[in-house]
Amino acid sequence: MSTARTAARTVIALDVGGTFIKGGTLTDGATTLERADRWYTHADRGPEAVLETVLTCASTLLERCPDAHAAGIVVPGIVDEESGLAVRAANLGWRGVPVQDWLAEHLDLPVAFGHDVRAGGLAEARLGAARGCADFLFVPVGTGIAAAAFSRGRPLAGAHGRAGELGHVVVRPGGARCRCGGRGCLETVASAAAVARRYARATGWHGITARDVQRRADTGDEVAAGIWTEAIEALADALAVAVTLYDPERIVLGGGLARAGEAYLAPVRDALARRLTFQAVPHVTEARLGERAGCMGAALLAHDLVSVR
């Protein structure tokens, strides 16, 4: 007896960042986003304007895919995934914004809501560098630094949705003031923004990126080499703490700095191994999905939502 084949389901996905909103659609069984696009967030216009832009982007994707079954959206900062609330997203100016409900009403679709880094980790777990690994850390190093800790295949959100703020582990007590209000946080030394900023202050060269600093370090620039090495040493300090707490099998490094490849990964591996004594040394590898990870994660969350309905 023949059975009817279930039609493939497609979902809309949005990853809201401080600079760009990334979007696309994903169909059952696909491993890459379709109808992918990105739009400037223009967060300087205020939180209400950002939300209007998000809703407009979602409408654009729905017009391109009118038969979408659901939508997924992920945002940075502190989120309450159960209530669909963006508790605090400093880069967007959002505080207590009911993102999930507003997007669901706007699109008239079921909406999955999540944290951008945990969603990126989910995508790397299912489709990227963490496939087959139940216990790992996903650590994007970009303008900021965050982490998603996965235990037995599930991301740890914490009691208040604030787990994984690796960028605010103090690695240099009494150091530079961090945007969180603390001093000497990892982000003030090892983020891409910090590397570029510290080099500009030391040399007067502006418009230099962290990757430029790495290239200059490779060509013998002593100032660049010092700043680049300090960034790697500080990251290793924080990762050593995370390894001690979570005992991951693998660390997946993402973000712009990881795209430097072995020029970044090899010294991080070495610096981390030198700090570990009784701990098992995890394998440190580069993320495979790049800047698509968050959006892919949003799509996977939306597919999960549909599958349980």
HUKA-V412999 format. One record per residue. N is the residue number from 1. SS is DSSP state (hx for helix, st for strand, lp for the rest). OMEGA is omega as a letter, one per 30 degrees, with the letter a starting at -180 (999 if undefined). D_CENTER is the distance of its C-alpha to the mean C-alpha in Angstrom with 2 decimals. Layout:
# HUKA-V412999
((N	SS	OMEGA	D_CENTER) (N	SS	OMEGA	D_CENTER))
This chain:
# HUKA-V412999
((1	lp	a	47.11) (2	lp	l	44.24) (3	lp	l	41.16) (4	lp	l	39.32) (5	lp	l	36.02) (6	lp	a	33.08) (7	lp	l	31.68) (8	lp	a	28.14) (9	lp	l	25.77) (10	st	l	23.27) (11	st	l	20.45) (12	st	a	18.69) (13	st	l	14.90) (14	st	l	13.11) (15	st	a	9.60) (16	st	l	10.61) (17	lp	a	9.36) (18	lp	a	11.73) (19	lp	a	13.20) (20	st	l	12.88) (21	st	l	12.99) (22	st	a	12.41) (23	st	l	14.77) (24	st	l	16.82) (25	st	l	18.84) (26	st	l	19.00) (27	st	l	22.33) (28	lp	l	23.22) (29	lp	a	23.14) (30	lp	l	21.26) (31	lp	l	18.50) (32	lp	l	17.51) (33	lp	l	16.94) (34	st	l	20.20) (35	st	a	21.14) (36	st	a	17.82) (37	st	l	17.75) (38	st	a	15.98) (39	st	l	17.48) (40	st	l	17.41) (41	lp	a	16.29) (42	lp	a	19.08) (43	hx	a	17.92) (44	hx	a	21.07) (45	hx	l	23.21) (46	lp	a	22.40) (47	hx	a	20.61) (48	hx	l	23.17) (49	hx	l	22.89) (50	hx	l	19.13) (51	hx	l	19.81) (52	hx	l	22.66) (53	hx	l	20.58) (54	hx	a	18.13) (55	hx	l	21.29) (56	hx	l	22.86) (57	hx	l	20.04) (58	hx	l	20.25) (59	hx	l	24.02) (60	hx	l	23.79) (61	hx	l	21.94) (62	hx	l	24.50) (63	hx	l	27.29) (64	hx	a	26.11) (65	lp	a	25.83) (66	lp	a	28.38) (67	lp	l	28.61) (68	lp	a	25.04) (69	lp	a	25.17) (70	st	l	22.10) (71	st	l	18.90) (72	st	l	15.35) (73	st	l	13.15) (74	st	a	9.77) (75	st	l	9.34) (76	lp	l	7.86) (77	lp	a	10.25) (78	st	a	12.76) (79	st	l	13.49) (80	st	a	16.49) (81	lp	a	15.70) (82	lp	a	19.42) (83	lp	l	20.78) (84	lp	a	18.18) (85	st	l	18.02) (86	st	a	15.57) (87	st	l	17.18) (88	st	l	15.86) (89	st	a	13.41) (90	lp	a	14.97) (91	lp	a	13.60) (92	lp	a	15.10) (93	lp	a	18.12) (94	st	l	17.72) (95	st	l	19.52) (96	st	a	20.61) (97	st	a	19.91) (98	lp	a	20.74) (99	hx	a	18.31) (100	hx	a	19.05) (101	hx	a	22.80) (102	hx	l	23.02) (103	hx	l	21.20) (104	hx	l	23.31) (105	hx	a	26.42) (106	hx	a	25.66) (107	hx	a	25.14) (108	lp	l	27.49) (109	lp	l	25.14) (110	st	a	23.49) (111	st	l	19.86) (112	st	a	17.07) (113	st	a	14.59) (114	st	l	11.41) (115	st	a	8.39) (116	hx	a	5.25) (117	hx	l	3.47) (118	hx	l	7.11) (119	hx	l	7.62) (120	hx	l	5.60) (121	hx	l	7.67) (122	hx	l	10.52) (123	hx	l	10.60) (124	hx	l	10.75) (125	hx	a	13.35) (126	hx	a	15.43) (127	hx	a	15.29) (128	lp	a	13.82) (129	lp	l	14.20) (130	lp	l	14.44) (131	lp	l	17.17) (132	lp	a	20.09) (133	lp	a	18.41) (134	lp	a	18.52) (135	lp	a	17.46) (136	st	l	14.48) (137	st	l	11.59) (138	st	a	8.16) (139	st	l	7.33) (140	st	l	5.27) (141	st	a	8.19) (142	lp	l	8.62) (143	lp	l	10.42) (144	lp	l	9.23) (145	st	l	8.22) (146	lp	l	6.83) (147	lp	l	7.52) (148	st	l	8.32) (149	st	l	12.02) (150	st	l	13.79) (151	st	a	17.55) (152	lp	l	19.95) (153	lp	a	17.38) (154	st	l	16.08) (155	st	l	13.04) (156	lp	a	14.44) (157	lp	a	13.96) (158	lp	a	16.92) (159	lp	a	20.02) (160	lp	l	18.56) (161	lp	a	14.94) (162	lp	l	13.94) (163	lp	l	13.23) (164	lp	a	10.68) (165	lp	a	11.14) (166	hx	a	11.78) (167	hx	a	11.88) (168	hx	l	14.90) (169	lp	a	16.86) (170	st	l	20.02) (171	lp	l	20.81) (172	lp	a	23.47) (173	lp	a	25.60) (174	lp	a	27.20) (175	lp	a	25.02) (176	lp	l	23.54) (177	st	l	22.74) (178	lp	l	19.12) (179	lp	l	18.03) (180	lp	a	17.88) (181	lp	l	21.58) (182	lp	l	21.68) (183	st	l	22.79) (184	lp	l	21.60) (185	st	a	17.99) (186	lp	a	15.85) (187	hx	a	14.06) (188	hx	a	17.63) (189	hx	a	18.33) (190	hx	l	15.53) (191	lp	l	12.88) (192	hx	l	13.66) (193	hx	a	15.16) (194	hx	l	17.24) (195	hx	a	18.56) (196	hx	a	19.72) (197	hx	a	21.13) (198	hx	l	23.00) (199	hx	l	24.53) (200	hx	a	25.66) (201	hx	a	27.29) (202	hx	a	29.00) (203	hx	a	30.35) (204	lp	l	30.52) (205	lp	l	28.61) (206	lp	a	26.26) (207	lp	l	24.00) (208	lp	l	22.85) (209	lp	l	19.27) (210	hx	l	17.82) (211	hx	l	18.62) (212	hx	l	22.09) (213	hx	l	22.47) (214	hx	l	21.78) (215	hx	l	24.35) (216	hx	l	26.80) (217	hx	a	26.50) (218	hx	a	27.45) (219	lp	l	30.48) (220	lp	l	31.85) (221	lp	a	30.63) (222	hx	l	31.09) (223	hx	l	29.13) (224	hx	a	26.09) (225	hx	l	26.58) (226	hx	a	26.78) (227	hx	l	23.60) (228	hx	l	21.65) (229	hx	l	23.22) (230	hx	l	22.56) (231	hx	a	18.81) (232	hx	l	18.87) (233	hx	l	21.27) (234	hx	l	19.28) (235	hx	l	16.12) (236	hx	l	18.62) (237	hx	a	20.10) (238	hx	l	17.00) (239	hx	l	16.20) (240	hx	l	19.88) (241	hx	a	19.64) (242	hx	l	16.80) (243	hx	l	18.91) (244	hx	a	21.94) (245	hx	a	20.52) (246	hx	l	18.74) (247	lp	a	20.62) (248	lp	l	18.00) (249	lp	a	19.47) (250	st	l	16.60) (251	st	a	13.73) (252	st	a	11.27) (253	st	l	10.06) (254	st	l	7.71) (255	lp	a	7.53) (256	lp	a	10.95) (257	hx	a	12.91) (258	hx	l	12.55) (259	hx	l	14.19) (260	hx	l	17.24) (261	lp	a	17.84) (262	hx	l	20.48) (263	hx	l	21.21) (264	hx	a	18.06) (265	hx	a	17.78) (266	hx	l	21.50) (267	hx	l	21.94) (268	hx	l	18.92) (269	hx	a	20.57) (270	hx	a	23.89) (271	hx	l	22.95) (272	hx	a	21.29) (273	hx	l	24.32) (274	hx	a	26.69) (275	hx	a	25.33) (276	lp	l	25.65) (277	lp	a	29.10) (278	lp	a	29.52) (279	lp	l	25.91) (280	lp	a	25.15) (281	lp	a	23.24) (282	lp	l	20.12) (283	st	l	19.48) (284	st	a	16.79) (285	st	a	15.57) (286	st	l	13.39) (287	lp	a	10.75) (288	lp	a	12.79) (289	lp	l	10.91) (290	hx	a	9.49) (291	hx	l	8.21) (292	hx	a	9.61) (293	hx	a	7.37) (294	hx	a	6.12) (295	hx	l	9.77) (296	hx	l	11.26) (297	hx	l	9.96) (298	hx	l	11.53) (299	hx	l	14.56) (300	hx	l	14.92) (301	hx	l	14.96) (302	hx	l	17.59) (303	hx	l	19.56) (304	hx	a	19.63) (305	hx	l	20.96) (306	hx	a	23.63) (307	hx	a	24.64) (308	lp	a	25.64) (309	lp	999	27.66))
